[in-house]
Amino acid sequence: MSQDRPAAAQSAVVSADHVRDGLRRPELIIPPVAFQEPTFRSGVTERLETPLDVIRRELREEARLHPWENAHYTPGVIAQVDVLPALASLVTKIKRIRYEHAEAAARQMVQEELAAFCAQHDCSQAAALSLDEGIITPGN
């Protein structure tokens, strides 16, 4: 039967003893590295500049270079108002209001669907359940 096989298939056959010997060979042993005391130190001494800091710095530099191009520039003004934190706070409040509105709409939709379901099915056992059952509240 082995003579019926092509020559390429016979050369690809490997004996189990050859495989077993290959699996028994010792693993690669890496010699331990001798400990050396570090000869240098590194560290960060400057504060990293955030993108907001870059924008503020560039706006200040531009205002100093071309004060006459700024329509709101008045000579002798001592104080400057940074509106970016107020704007960020406004955006956060708008996001929170939208989230609360969407949450209220979802609760209303659930109440309407539950009322429609209970109109067709017996929900007397569900009325006896605690309202907090199955609800995850913030902070818990």
C-alpha positions in Angstrom: 0.0 0.0 0.0 2.9 2.4 0.7 4.0 1.8 -2.9 0.7 3.2 -4.2 1.4 6.6 -2.6 3.2 9.3 -4.6 6.9 10.0 -3.7 6.0 13.5 -2.3 3.6 12.0 0.2 6.1 9.4 1.3 8.7 12.0 2.0 6.2 14.0 4.1 5.6 11.0 6.5 7.4 11.4 9.8 7.8 8.6 12.3 6.4 8.9 15.8 9.8 8.3 17.3 11.3 11.2 15.4 8.5 13.5 16.7 8.9 12.2 20.2 12.7 12.9 20.1 12.0 16.4 18.9 9.7 17.0 21.8 12.3 15.8 24.3 15.0 18.2 23.4 15.9 20.6 26.2 14.4 24.1 26.1 16.5 27.1 25.4 18.2 28.3 28.5 18.9 32.0 28.9 21.7 32.8 31.3 20.8 35.3 34.0 22.0 38.9 33.4 24.3 40.3 36.1 22.8 43.2 38.0 24.3 46.6 37.2 23.7 49.7 39.2 22.1 52.4 37.0 24.5 55.1 36.0 21.9 57.8 35.1 18.5 59.3 36.3 15.7 60.8 34.4 12.6 62.8 35.3 10.2 65.4 34.2 10.8 68.8 35.6 8.3 70.9 33.6 4.5 70.8 33.8 3.0 69.4 30.6 0.9 71.9 28.6 -2.7 70.9 27.9 -4.4 71.8 24.6 -6.5 74.4 26.5 -3.3 75.9 27.9 -1.9 76.1 24.3 -5.1 77.9 23.1 -5.0 80.4 25.9 -1.3 81.1 25.5 -1.7 81.6 21.7 -4.7 83.9 22.2 -2.8 86.0 24.7 0.2 86.3 22.4 -2.0 87.2 19.5 -3.8 89.9 21.5 -0.5 91.4 22.5 0.9 91.5 19.0 -2.2 93.0 17.3 -4.3 94.8 19.9 -5.8 97.1 17.4 -7.4 94.2 15.4 -9.4 93.1 18.5 -12.7 94.9 18.4 -13.2 94.6 22.2 -9.8 96.0 23.0 -9.8 99.1 25.1 -6.5 100.7 26.3 -6.0 100.7 30.0 -8.0 97.5 30.7 -6.4 95.7 33.6 -8.6 92.6 34.1 -9.3 89.9 31.5 -12.3 87.5 31.6 -11.8 83.9 30.6 -15.0 82.7 29.2 -13.9 79.2 28.3 -14.7 77.7 31.8 -18.2 79.4 31.7 -18.8 78.0 28.2 -17.7 74.5 29.3 -20.0 74.7 32.3 -22.9 75.8 30.0 -22.2 72.8 27.7 -22.2 70.4 30.7 -25.5 71.8 31.9 -27.1 71.5 28.5 -25.9 67.9 28.3 -27.3 67.1 31.7 -30.7 68.7 30.9 -30.9 66.7 27.6 -30.0 63.5 29.5 -32.7 64.2 32.2 -35.2 65.0 29.5 -34.5 61.7 27.6 -34.6 59.8 30.9 -38.1 61.3 31.7 -39.3 60.5 28.2 -38.1 56.9 28.5 -39.9 56.6 31.9 -43.1 58.0 30.4 -42.8 55.5 27.4 -42.4 52.6 29.8 -45.4 53.7 31.9 -47.5 54.0 28.7 -46.4 50.5 27.5 -47.0 49.0 30.9 -50.5 50.6 31.0 -51.2 49.2 27.5 -49.9 45.7 28.6 -52.0 45.7 31.8 -55.1 46.7 29.8 -54.8 43.4 28.0 -53.4 41.2 30.7 -53.9 40.6 34.5 -51.4 42.7 36.3 -52.8 42.4 39.8 -49.7 40.5 41.1 -47.4 43.2 39.7 -49.3 45.9 41.6 -48.3 44.2 44.9 -44.6 44.4 44.0 -42.4 47.1 45.5 -41.7 50.0 43.1 -37.9 49.8 43.8 -37.6 46.2 42.7 -35.4 45.9 39.7 -34.5 49.6 39.6 -30.9 50.6 40.0 -30.6 54.1 41.5 -27.5 56.3 41.3 -25.3 55.8 44.3 -26.3 52.2 45.0 
